Amino acid sequence: TYRHGQCPVKPLVVLMAVDVQIDVKKWVKAAFLEDGTCYIIDYGETLTYDELIPVFETPVEVVDWGDTPEDERDPPLCEFAWIDEGDGNNSMKDVREFCARPECRGRFFPSKGAGGMQLQKVVDERKRVVGSYNFTA
């Protein structure tokens, strides 16, 4: 077992996806192994786009590093995040402006697909505390 913010083994890559709602931005961080196995590391919501940056920058705690030498055990960070552009109410413009900011370029990317990335109904609607963050998912 593993807790929020942890990955049970060293991942190949860590990614984040964000679903823009009218009043919140729901996010999920996932770790992927070379064989395609996916671990949901954490999830939550923020009120602003700016609050996504510290979530993105929070390193993942690896439980089992396997045979990785101790001096090479750097906690993995997110490689990049997709943000669903939403379906109106200026959300497309807001997402694109956020992703184009210097501190976000190359890390956050606008995204739109059939139905977007619907995280809204995937997570339990409950309050929880993780580290120094207090998220309602």
C-alpha positions as CSV (number, residue, x, y, z in Angstrom):
1,T,0.0,0.0,0.0
2,Y,0.9,3.6,-0.5
3,R,-0.4,6.9,0.7
4,H,-1.3,10.1,-1.1
5,G,1.8,11.7,-2.4
6,Q,3.7,8.4,-2.6
7,C,4.6,6.0,-5.3
8,P,5.2,2.4,-4.2
9,V,8.1,2.0,-6.7
10,K,10.4,4.3,-8.7
11,P,8.4,5.6,-11.6
12,L,9.5,6.2,-15.2
13,V,7.5,9.4,-15.4
14,V,5.1,11.5,-13.3
15,L,2.3,13.5,-15.1
16,M,-0.6,15.7,-14.0
17,A,-4.0,16.4,-15.5
18,V,-6.3,19.2,-14.6
19,D,-10.1,19.4,-15.3
20,V,-11.4,23.0,-15.3
21,Q,-14.7,23.4,-13.6
22,I,-16.7,26.6,-13.2
23,D,-15.4,27.3,-9.7
24,V,-12.4,25.0,-9.2
25,K,-9.6,23.2,-11.0
26,K,-9.6,19.4,-10.2
27,W,-6.3,17.8,-10.6
28,V,-4.7,14.3,-10.5
29,K,-1.0,13.3,-10.4
30,A,-0.1,9.9,-11.8
31,A,3.1,7.9,-11.9
32,F,3.8,5.5,-14.8
33,L,6.2,2.6,-15.0
34,E,8.0,1.3,-18.1
35,D,5.4,-1.5,-18.5
36,G,2.5,1.0,-18.6
37,T,1.4,0.5,-15.0
38,C,-0.1,3.6,-13.6
39,Y,-0.3,4.7,-10.0
40,I,-2.6,7.5,-8.9
41,I,-0.3,9.5,-6.6
42,D,-2.6,12.3,-5.5
43,Y,-5.6,14.3,-6.4
44,G,-7.4,17.4,-5.3
45,E,-8.7,20.8,-6.4
46,T,-7.5,24.4,-6.4
47,L,-9.4,27.6,-6.7
48,T,-6.9,29.3,-9.0
49,Y,-4.5,28.4,-11.7
50,D,-1.6,29.8,-9.6
51,E,-2.3,27.2,-6.9
52,L,-1.5,24.4,-9.4
53,I,2.1,25.4,-9.6
54,P,3.1,24.3,-6.0
55,V,1.1,21.1,-6.5
56,F,3.0,20.4,-9.7
57,E,6.4,21.2,-8.1
58,T,5.8,18.9,-5.0
59,P,8.2,15.9,-5.4
60,V,6.8,12.4,-5.2
61,E,7.9,10.2,-2.3
62,V,9.1,6.9,-3.5
63,V,8.6,4.0,-1.1
64,D,10.8,1.4,-2.8
65,W,13.7,2.6,-4.9
66,G,14.7,-1.0,-5.9
67,D,18.4,-1.2,-6.9
68,T,18.8,2.6,-7.5
69,P,22.0,3.7,-5.6
70,E,21.2,6.0,-2.7
71,D,23.1,8.9,-4.2
72,E,20.9,8.7,-7.3
73,R,17.6,8.8,-5.4
74,D,16.2,12.2,-6.4
75,P,12.5,12.4,-5.7
76,P,10.7,12.5,-9.0
77,L,8.9,15.6,-10.1
78,C,6.1,16.1,-12.6
79,E,7.3,16.2,-16.2
80,F,4.3,18.2,-17.5
81,A,0.6,18.8,-16.9
82,W,-2.3,18.9,-19.3
83,I,-5.1,21.4,-18.5
84,D,-8.5,20.9,-20.1
85,E,-9.6,24.1,-21.8
86,G,-13.1,23.7,-20.6
87,D,-16.2,24.5,-22.6
88,G,-16.7,28.3,-22.4
89,N,-16.9,31.0,-19.8
90,N,-13.5,32.3,-21.0
91,S,-11.8,29.1,-19.6
92,M,-10.1,28.4,-23.0
93,K,-8.5,31.9,-23.0
94,D,-7.6,31.7,-19.2
95,V,-6.0,28.2,-19.7
96,R,-4.0,29.4,-22.7
97,E,-2.8,32.5,-21.0
98,F,-1.7,30.6,-17.9
99,C,0.2,28.0,-20.0
100,A,1.9,30.8,-21.9
101,R,3.3,32.5,-18.8
102,P,7.1,32.2,-18.5
103,E,7.0,30.1,-15.3
104,C,4.5,27.7,-16.9
105,R,5.9,27.3,-20.4
106,G,7.1,23.8,-21.1
107,R,5.4,22.5,-18.0
108,F,1.7,23.2,-18.4
109,F,-0.1,22.5,-21.7
110,P,-3.7,23.3,-22.8
111,S,-5.6,20.3,-23.8
112,K,-9.0,19.4,-25.3
113,G,-10.4,16.1,-26.5
114,A,-13.6,14.3,-26.8
115,G,-15.3,15.2,-23.6
116,G,-12.0,16.6,-22.1
117,M,-10.4,15.0,-19.2
118,Q,-13.3,14.4,-16.8
119,L,-11.8,14.1,-13.4
120,Q,-14.9,15.7,-11.8
121,K,-16.7,12.4,-11.1
122,V,-13.6,10.2,-10.7
123,V,-12.6,11.2,-7.2
124,D,-14.4,10.9,-3.9
125,E,-16.0,14.2,-2.8
126,R,-14.4,14.5,0.6
127,K,-12.0,16.8,2.5
128,R,-8.5,15.6,3.4
129,V,-5.2,17.0,4.4
130,V,-1.9,16.1,2.7
131,G,1.3,17.6,4.1
132,S,1.0,21.4,4.2
133,Y,-1.9,21.4,1.7
134,N,-5.6,21.2,2.6
135,F,-7.5,19.9,-0.4
136,T,-11.2,19.1,-1.0
137,A,-11.4,16.5,-3.7
